[in-house]
């Protein structure tokens, strides 16, 4: 069955596309899953991989394994989840939950070591997940915004 196809993301090779896009989006492109790369900013994928390399197991979407999350990576422009101008809709933002670290521990580390994550320009504070994005900044450093 094509839905059970596992295709690694070339610029984030420890991830499969099902972890990064909603189920309907994957099904739309299941015959040519590498086309899904066009939905993402390459810098966001590189930072996502760097975060997993640094902090270990993390979850973005888990619908592929029967979980409820499918909008923590790419979101279609007409998606009602999140902000109208969400970086997720531009393939520039991800929400991650780490198995061995709290979101605050990850936030603290990234803010203390921005040189390790050179493309992260914004993170969300005061939430139980780690949101980061690679939007073009109008500021210096990493901006922390709150919901």
MDAnalysis code that builds the backbone (N, CA, C; Angstrom):
import MDAnalysis as mda
import numpy as np

u = mda.Universe.empty(441, n_residues=147, atom_resindex=np.repeat(np.arange(147), 3), trajectory=True)
u.add_TopologyAttr("name", ["N", "CA", "C"] * 147)
u.add_TopologyAttr("resid", np.arange(1, 148))
u.add_TopologyAttr("resname", ["UNK", "UNK", "UNK", "UNK", "UNK", "UNK", "UNK", "UNK", "UNK", "UNK", "UNK", "UNK", "UNK", "UNK", "UNK", "UNK", "UNK", "UNK", "UNK", "UNK", "UNK", "UNK", "UNK", "UNK", "UNK", "UNK", "UNK", "UNK", "UNK", "UNK", "UNK", "UNK", "UNK", "UNK", "UNK", "UNK", "UNK", "UNK", "UNK", "UNK", "UNK", "UNK", "UNK", "UNK", "UNK", "UNK", "UNK", "UNK", "UNK", "UNK", "UNK", "UNK", "UNK", "UNK", "UNK", "UNK", "UNK", "UNK", "UNK", "UNK", "UNK", "UNK", "UNK", "UNK", "UNK", "UNK", "UNK", "UNK", "UNK", "UNK", "UNK", "UNK", "UNK", "UNK", "UNK", "UNK", "UNK", "UNK", "UNK", "UNK", "UNK", "UNK", "UNK", "UNK", "UNK", "UNK", "UNK", "UNK", "UNK", "UNK", "UNK", "UNK", "UNK", "UNK", "UNK", "UNK", "UNK", "UNK", "UNK", "UNK", "UNK", "UNK", "UNK", "UNK", "UNK", "UNK", "UNK", "UNK", "UNK", "UNK", "UNK", "UNK", "UNK", "UNK", "UNK", "UNK", "UNK", "UNK", "UNK", "UNK", "UNK", "UNK", "UNK", "UNK", "UNK", "UNK", "UNK", "UNK", "UNK", "UNK", "UNK", "UNK", "UNK", "UNK", "UNK", "UNK", "UNK", "UNK", "UNK", "UNK", "UNK", "UNK", "UNK", "UNK", "UNK", "UNK", "UNK"])
u.atoms.positions = np.array([
    [0.852, -1.179, 0.000],
    [0.000, 0.000, 0.000],
    [0.895, 1.238, 0.000],
    [0.638, 2.182, -0.856],
    [1.490, 3.354, -1.017],
    [1.574, 4.199, 0.241],
    [0.505, 4.241, 1.045],
    [0.507, 5.052, 2.255],
    [1.590, 4.591, 3.225],
    [1.968, 3.328, 3.194],
    [2.975, 2.792, 4.105],
    [4.390, 2.950, 3.554],
    [4.512, 3.627, 2.431],
    [5.806, 3.905, 1.841],
    [6.576, 4.853, 2.765],
    [7.839, 4.531, 3.032],
    [8.686, 5.371, 3.885],
    [9.759, 6.005, 3.011],
    [9.677, 7.315, 2.840],
    [10.642, 8.025, 2.015],
    [11.336, 9.072, 2.882],
    [12.634, 8.897, 3.049],
    [13.411, 9.834, 3.858],
    [13.473, 11.192, 3.175],
    [13.528, 12.221, 3.986],
    [13.655, 13.601, 3.503],
    [15.148, 13.863, 3.275],
    [15.563, 14.130, 2.054],
    [16.999, 14.243, 1.766],
    [17.775, 15.221, 2.651],
    [17.223, 16.388, 2.950],
    [17.959, 17.357, 3.768],
    [17.705, 17.193, 5.266],
    [16.871, 16.237, 5.630],
    [16.620, 15.877, 7.032],
    [16.439, 14.359, 7.065],
    [17.523, 13.614, 6.805],
    [17.403, 12.183, 6.516],
    [16.905, 11.288, 7.642],
    [16.856, 11.778, 8.864],
    [16.286, 10.928, 9.916],
    [14.770, 11.093, 10.005],
    [14.197, 11.899, 9.123],
    [12.748, 12.097, 9.058],
    [12.201, 11.489, 7.775],
    [10.930, 11.080, 7.830],
    [10.210, 10.687, 6.624],
    [9.147, 11.758, 6.363],
    [8.716, 11.862, 5.130],
    [7.768, 12.921, 4.774],
    [6.482, 12.863, 5.593],
    [6.048, 11.661, 5.975],
    [4.821, 11.537, 6.755],
    [4.923, 12.253, 8.099],
    [6.137, 12.470, 8.583],
    [6.322, 13.191, 9.843],
    [6.173, 14.700, 9.670],
    [6.221, 15.169, 8.442],
    [6.320, 16.607, 8.204],
    [5.119, 17.229, 7.523],
    [4.244, 16.421, 6.934],
    [3.073, 16.958, 6.230],
    [1.804, 16.284, 6.736],
    [0.646, 16.940, 6.571],
    [-0.625, 16.306, 6.927],
    [-0.898, 15.085, 6.039],
    [-1.730, 14.222, 6.533],
    [-2.060, 12.991, 5.803],
    [-2.586, 13.293, 4.397],
    [-3.504, 14.248, 4.271],
    [-4.087, 14.557, 2.957],
    [-3.020, 15.052, 1.982],
    [-2.069, 15.813, 2.463],
    [-0.997, 16.307, 1.597],
    [-0.121, 15.156, 1.138],
    [0.211, 14.251, 2.058],
    [1.029, 13.102, 1.668],
    [0.293, 12.244, 0.645],
    [-0.994, 12.006, 0.882],
    [-1.763, 11.173, -0.037],
    [-1.830, 11.803, -1.428],
    [-1.895, 13.108, -1.491],
    [-1.948, 13.806, -2.769],
    [-0.677, 13.575, -3.592],
    [0.460, 13.440, -2.903],
    [1.746, 13.296, -3.586],
    [2.411, 11.940, -3.325],
    [1.645, 10.948, -2.893],
    [2.246, 9.666, -2.508],
    [2.958, 8.963, -3.662],
    [2.583, 9.259, -4.892],
    [3.256, 8.636, -6.038],
    [4.577, 9.310, -6.376],
    [4.741, 10.545, -5.919],
    [5.988, 11.299, -6.152],
    [6.350, 12.063, -4.878],
    [6.634, 11.352, -3.793],
    [6.833, 12.027, -2.500],
    [7.990, 13.021, -2.477],
    [9.005, 12.842, -3.301],
    [10.106, 13.811, -3.299],
    [9.650, 15.195, -3.754],
    [8.515, 15.268, -4.452],
    [7.951, 16.569, -4.829],
    [7.645, 17.411, -3.594],
    [7.384, 16.739, -2.461],
    [7.052, 17.445, -1.222],
    [8.188, 18.350, -0.741],
    [9.398, 18.095, -1.191],
    [10.515, 18.981, -0.830],
    [10.225, 20.420, -1.222],
    [9.455, 20.616, -2.280],
    [9.125, 21.957, -2.752],
    [8.285, 22.758, -1.765],
    [7.686, 22.084, -0.784],
    [6.849, 22.755, 0.203],
    [7.655, 23.355, 1.346],
    [8.954, 23.051, 1.416],
    [9.761, 23.428, 2.575],
    [10.919, 24.343, 2.228],
    [11.242, 25.190, 3.178],
    [12.475, 25.962, 3.129],
    [13.594, 25.018, 3.569],
    [14.597, 24.901, 2.758],
    [15.710, 23.999, 3.031],
    [16.361, 24.286, 4.387],
    [16.429, 25.551, 4.779],
    [17.031, 25.915, 6.070],
    [16.234, 25.346, 7.235],
    [14.917, 25.322, 7.115],
    [14.076, 24.770, 8.170],
    [14.327, 23.266, 8.317],
    [14.432, 22.572, 7.191],
    [14.708, 21.130, 7.248],
    [16.078, 20.853, 7.855],
    [17.066, 21.663, 7.504],
    [18.412, 21.469, 8.063],
    [18.426, 21.692, 9.576],
    [17.691, 22.690, 10.045],
    [17.627, 22.953, 11.486],
    [16.837, 21.862, 12.201],
    [15.804, 21.343, 11.570],
    [15.046, 20.241, 12.156],
    [15.952, 19.026, 12.360],
    [16.748, 18.710, 11.358],
    [17.679, 17.583, 11.480],
    [18.717, 17.861, 12.563],
    [19.224, 19.076, 12.611],
    [20.228, 19.436, 13.615],
    [19.654, 19.303, 15.032],
    [18.396, 19.676, 15.207],
    [17.744, 19.525, 16.512],
    [17.621, 18.057, 16.908],
    [17.227, 17.213, 15.976],
    [17.127, 15.784, 16.291],
    [18.508, 15.198, 16.573],
    [19.504, 15.620, 15.818],
    [20.871, 15.143, 16.076],
    [21.330, 15.543, 17.470],
    [20.983, 16.742, 17.903],
    [21.436, 17.260, 19.202],
    [20.637, 16.695, 20.366],
    [19.319, 16.647, 20.238],
    [18.451, 16.312, 21.371],
    [17.825, 14.925, 21.301],
    [18.071, 14.196, 20.249],
    [17.559, 12.831, 20.155],
    [16.128, 12.774, 19.653],
    [15.448, 11.682, 19.978],
    [14.110, 11.442, 19.423],
    [13.167, 12.632, 19.616],
    [12.542, 13.015, 18.521],
    [11.547, 14.083, 18.586],
    [10.424, 13.767, 17.614],
    [9.267, 14.298, 17.944],
    [8.076, 14.081, 17.131],
    [7.594, 15.406, 16.570],
    [7.305, 15.404, 15.281],
    [6.606, 16.525, 14.665],
    [5.173, 16.024, 14.489],
    [4.872, 15.342, 13.400],
    [3.554, 14.725, 13.199],
    [3.640, 13.236, 13.509],
    [2.536, 12.681, 14.025],
    [2.522, 11.247, 14.325],
    [1.311, 10.520, 13.734],
    [0.593, 11.146, 12.814],
    [-0.592, 10.518, 12.224],
    [-0.255, 9.197, 11.546],
    [0.917, 9.075, 10.983],
    [1.342, 7.876, 10.266],
    [1.336, 6.646, 11.169],
    [1.573, 6.864, 12.459],
    [1.615, 5.769, 13.440],
    [0.343, 5.718, 14.283],
    [-0.714, 6.373, 13.811],
    [-1.994, 6.323, 14.508],
    [-2.221, 7.453, 15.491],
    [-1.302, 8.424, 15.559],
    [-1.444, 9.554, 16.471],
    [-2.361, 10.635, 15.917],
    [-2.593, 11.648, 16.719],
    [-3.524, 12.717, 16.360],
    [-2.860, 13.916, 15.682],
    [-1.546, 14.036, 15.759],
    [-0.870, 15.230, 15.232],
    [-0.567, 15.115, 13.739],
    [-1.029, 16.126, 12.986],
    [-0.695, 16.160, 11.562],
    [-0.455, 17.567, 11.043],
    [-0.541, 18.565, 11.919],
    [-0.372, 19.947, 11.480],
    [0.767, 20.664, 12.204],
    [1.772, 19.927, 12.634],
    [2.887, 20.527, 13.369],
    [4.088, 20.813, 12.462],
    [3.977, 20.416, 11.204],
    [4.979, 20.733, 10.194],
    [4.325, 21.642, 9.165],
    [4.370, 21.223, 7.909],
    [3.734, 22.000, 6.839],
    [2.221, 22.054, 7.044],
    [1.651, 23.232, 6.787],
    [0.199, 23.422, 6.781],
    [-0.173, 24.093, 5.466],
    [-1.217, 23.605, 4.838],
    [-1.691, 24.221, 3.597],
    [-2.158, 25.655, 3.875],
    [-2.141, 26.481, 2.860],
    [-2.533, 27.883, 3.029],
    [-3.947, 28.045, 3.566],
    [-4.841, 27.106, 3.250],
    [-6.220, 27.209, 3.725],
    [-6.449, 26.497, 5.054],
    [-5.389, 26.047, 5.715],
    [-5.510, 25.359, 7.000],
    [-5.981, 26.344, 8.074],
    [-6.984, 25.928, 8.835],
    [-7.536, 26.787, 9.888],
    [-6.743, 26.700, 11.194],
    [-5.803, 25.778, 11.291],
    [-4.984, 25.616, 12.489],
    [-3.912, 26.699, 12.523],
    [-3.761, 27.358, 13.655],
    [-2.692, 28.340, 13.813],
    [-3.008, 29.700, 13.222],
    [-1.973, 30.509, 13.155],
    [-2.120, 31.896, 12.702],
    [-2.344, 31.980, 11.194],
    [-3.009, 33.028, 10.776],
    [-3.296, 33.245, 9.351],
    [-2.007, 33.301, 8.528],
    [-0.976, 33.922, 9.090],
    [0.302, 34.060, 8.391],
    [1.385, 33.193, 9.028],
    [0.999, 32.033, 9.459],
    [1.917, 31.097, 10.113],
    [3.090, 30.723, 9.211],
    [4.263, 30.619, 9.808],
    [5.451, 30.175, 9.079],
    [5.310, 28.719, 8.635],
    [4.443, 27.957, 9.295],
    [4.170, 26.584, 8.873],
    [3.621, 26.557, 7.445],
    [2.841, 27.567, 7.087],
    [2.215, 27.619, 5.765],
    [3.208, 27.955, 4.662],
    [4.399, 28.381, 5.064],
    [5.461, 28.685, 4.108],
    [6.565, 27.635, 4.146],
    [6.339, 26.570, 4.933],
    [7.350, 25.524, 5.063],
    [8.570, 25.975, 5.840],
    [8.402, 26.992, 6.677],
    [9.510, 27.574, 7.430],
    [9.435, 27.294, 8.929],
    [8.384, 26.622, 9.407],
    [8.219, 26.415, 10.841],
    [7.836, 24.993, 11.189],
    [8.279, 24.576, 12.368],
    [7.960, 23.241, 12.891],
    [7.677, 23.318, 14.379],
    [6.791, 22.448, 14.848],
    [6.550, 22.234, 16.270],
    [7.080, 20.853, 16.611],
    [7.939, 20.774, 17.605],
    [8.595, 19.515, 17.966],
    [8.377, 19.196, 19.436],
    [8.223, 17.927, 19.724],
    [8.226, 17.433, 21.099],
    [9.366, 16.434, 21.205],
    [10.216, 16.628, 22.192],
    [11.394, 15.782, 22.360],
    [11.153, 14.759, 23.455],
    [11.627, 13.556, 23.217],
    [11.424, 12.459, 24.155],
    [12.195, 12.661, 25.455],
    [13.405, 13.203, 25.368],
    [14.284, 13.281, 26.537],
    [14.502, 14.686, 27.081],
    [13.861, 15.671, 26.501],
    [14.036, 17.062, 26.924],
    [12.689, 17.772, 26.899],
    [12.504, 18.706, 27.820],
    [11.302, 19.536, 27.774],
    [11.494, 20.614, 26.712],
    [10.401, 21.205, 26.307],
    [10.479, 22.306, 25.343],
    [11.315, 23.442, 25.913],
    [11.172, 23.717, 27.204],
    [11.936, 24.811, 27.806],
    [13.431, 24.511, 27.820],
    [13.811, 23.276, 28.059],
    [15.229, 22.924, 28.011],
    [15.801, 23.154, 26.612],
    [15.039, 22.789, 25.602],
    [15.496, 22.989, 24.222],
    [15.570, 24.482, 23.918],
    [14.540, 25.235, 24.299],
    [14.559, 26.692, 24.084],
    [15.786, 27.323, 24.736],
    [16.030, 26.959, 25.994],
    [17.166, 27.538, 26.719],
    [18.484, 27.232, 26.014],
    [18.642, 25.999, 25.546],
    [19.886, 25.627, 24.881],
    [20.054, 26.388, 23.568],
    [19.008, 26.426, 22.775],
    [19.091, 27.104, 21.475],
    [19.403, 28.589, 21.676],
    [18.767, 29.216, 22.645],
    [19.031, 30.636, 22.901],
    [20.453, 30.870, 23.409],
    [20.993, 29.920, 24.157],
    [22.353, 30.050, 24.685],
    [23.418, 29.701, 23.652],
    [23.033, 28.970, 22.596],
    [23.982, 28.510, 21.582],
    [23.462, 28.777, 20.171],
    [23.134, 30.023, 19.856],
    [22.539, 30.309, 18.536],
    [23.460, 29.968, 17.371],
    [24.750, 29.968, 17.602],
    [25.691, 29.649, 16.523],
    [25.536, 28.205, 16.051],
    [24.994, 27.331, 16.886],
    [24.760, 25.945, 16.480],
    [23.529, 25.807, 15.594],
    [22.670, 26.818, 15.604],
    [21.411, 26.781, 14.861],
    [21.288, 28.079, 14.062],
    [22.177, 28.280, 13.100],
    [22.311, 29.593, 12.463],
    [21.099, 30.087, 11.679],
    [20.198, 29.204, 11.312],
    [19.043, 29.637, 10.519],
    [17.789, 29.852, 11.360],
    [17.802, 29.443, 12.626],
    [16.630, 29.672, 13.480],
    [16.587, 31.155, 13.824],
    [15.470, 31.797, 13.490],
    [15.323, 33.227, 13.750],
    [14.229, 33.531, 14.766],
    [13.339, 32.572, 15.024],
    [12.259, 32.797, 15.980],
    [11.869, 31.483, 16.642],
    [11.533, 31.584, 17.926],
    [11.000, 30.435, 18.670],
    [9.818, 30.927, 19.503],
    [8.933, 30.029, 19.795],
    [7.745, 30.366, 20.573],
    [7.995, 30.007, 22.027],
    [7.673, 30.904, 22.925],
    [7.820, 30.656, 24.353],
    [6.483, 30.289, 24.981],
    [6.532, 29.839, 26.214],
    [5.340, 29.579, 27.029],
    [4.386, 28.551, 26.428],
    [4.927, 27.580, 25.687],
    [4.116, 26.469, 25.184],
    [4.838, 25.169, 25.506],
    [4.123, 24.080, 25.491],
    [4.691, 22.789, 25.907],
    [5.416, 22.061, 24.784],
    [5.510, 22.685, 23.611],
    [6.258, 22.121, 22.490],
    [7.328, 23.131, 22.099],
    [8.263, 22.707, 21.285],
    [9.297, 23.614, 20.798],
    [8.953, 24.021, 19.377],
    [8.537, 25.280, 19.205],
    [8.305, 25.823, 17.862],
    [9.532, 26.624, 17.477],
    [9.996, 26.385, 16.250],
    [11.034, 27.238, 15.691],
    [10.664, 27.553, 14.255],
    [11.219, 28.659, 13.768],
    [11.073, 28.939, 12.349],
    [12.280, 29.706, 11.841],
    [12.327, 29.806, 10.526],
    [13.472, 30.404, 9.841],
    [13.032, 31.609, 9.002],
    [12.055, 32.347, 9.493],
    [11.544, 33.523, 8.775],
    [12.647, 34.556, 8.580],
    [12.532, 35.371, 7.561],
    [13.502, 36.457, 7.395],
    [13.357, 37.435, 8.564],
    [14.409, 37.643, 9.327],
    [14.277, 38.496, 10.521],
    [14.388, 39.982, 10.199],
    [13.714, 40.760, 11.011],
    [13.899, 42.212, 11.001],
    [14.545, 42.611, 12.325],
    [15.185, 41.644, 12.975],
    [15.831, 41.811, 14.270],
    [17.155, 41.061, 14.259],
    [17.927, 41.252, 15.298],
    [19.197, 40.544, 15.460],
    [18.993, 39.419, 16.461],
    [19.568, 38.259, 16.187],
    [19.451, 37.126, 17.103],
    [18.180, 36.344, 16.889],
    [17.817, 35.580, 17.901],
    [16.601, 34.752, 17.861],
    [15.522, 35.451, 18.664],
    [14.398, 35.707, 18.029],
    [13.270, 36.347, 18.697],
    [12.418, 35.289, 19.387],
    [12.026, 35.561, 20.629],
    [11.088, 34.695, 21.342],
    [9.740, 35.404, 21.334],
    [8.739, 34.766, 20.767],
    [7.400, 35.341, 20.777],
    [6.484, 34.436, 21.576],
    [5.436, 35.023, 22.116],
    [4.504, 34.272, 22.950],
    [3.121, 34.255, 22.309],
    [2.422, 33.144, 22.516],
    [1.093, 33.010, 21.891],
    [0.102, 34.059, 22.400],
])
